[in-house]
Amino acid sequence: MPKSQRSKPGPNATDSPEKVTAESTEPLSDTQTIMAALKRTEQCVLNKIDSTVTAAVGELHTKIDNLSRDLRSEISNVRTEFTKVVEDVKKENATFVMRIGDLEEGLMAMLTGSGTRG
């Protein structure tokens, strides 16, 4: 059989059960041609979807990383502010305790002083 009469399989012909073998003398039917074209189109669409999804996932990972970094920064800022507030409360508490101590001393002095007068 001459080579010119053999039909050449397409790039995805091995994927298709309707493929024409090299020994076949019949050309592809219209249905087989359409099916092969649809198979190639399907593969192109799937590749496009895959690349689009991959890009979208990459963008989401980037956004998640940025949000995580921002959140860690905000947590650190809140922790710093909270520590400052706690230190201020401790100082105010120490001042308050000192004032109570001073009042107790003054009160005791008044009580002991007034008790000896009467």
KOLSE-417431 format. One record per residue (C-alpha): x, y, z. Coordinates in steps of 0.2 Angstrom, whole numbers, plus 5000, padded with zeros to 4 digits. Example, Ala and Ser with C-alpha at 12.3 -4.5 7.8 and 13.67 -1.06 7.14 Angstrom:
<nodes>
506249785039;506849955036;
</nodes>
This chain:
<nodes>
500050005000;500750174995;501150295009;500150435001;498550335004;498750315022;497950435034;499050525046;498450515064;498250685073;499150735089;497850655100;497450505089;498150385101;496850445114;495350405103;494750235100;494050285083;495850315076;496350245059;497850135060;499250155048;498749995039;497050065035;496650125018;495050215022;495250405026;494450475042;492550495040;491750665044;491150605061;492950545065;493650715059;492350815070;492750705085;494650725083;494350915082;493250915097;494550815106;495850945102;494651085107;494250995123;496050985127;496351165123;494951215134;495551105149;497251175147;496551355148;495451315163;496951235171;498051385168;496751505174;496351405190;498251395193;498451585191;496951615203;497651495216;499251585215;498451755218;497451685232;499051615240;499851785238;498351875246;498251755260;500151775264;499851965264;498351955275;499351845287;500751965288;499652115291;498652015304;500351965313;500852145313;499152205320;499252075334;501052135338;500452315339;498952265350;500152165361;501252315363;499852435367;499152315379;500852295388;500952485389;499152495397;499652355409;501152455414;500152615417;498952525427;500352445438;501052625441;499352695445;499052555457;500652575465;500352765467;498552725474;499352595487;500652735492;499252855495;498252735505;499752695515;499952885518;498152905523;498352755535;499852835543;498953005544;497352915551;498352815564;499352975569;497653065571;496952925581;498352905592;498553085595;496753115598;496652965610;497953035621;497153205622;495453145628;
</nodes>
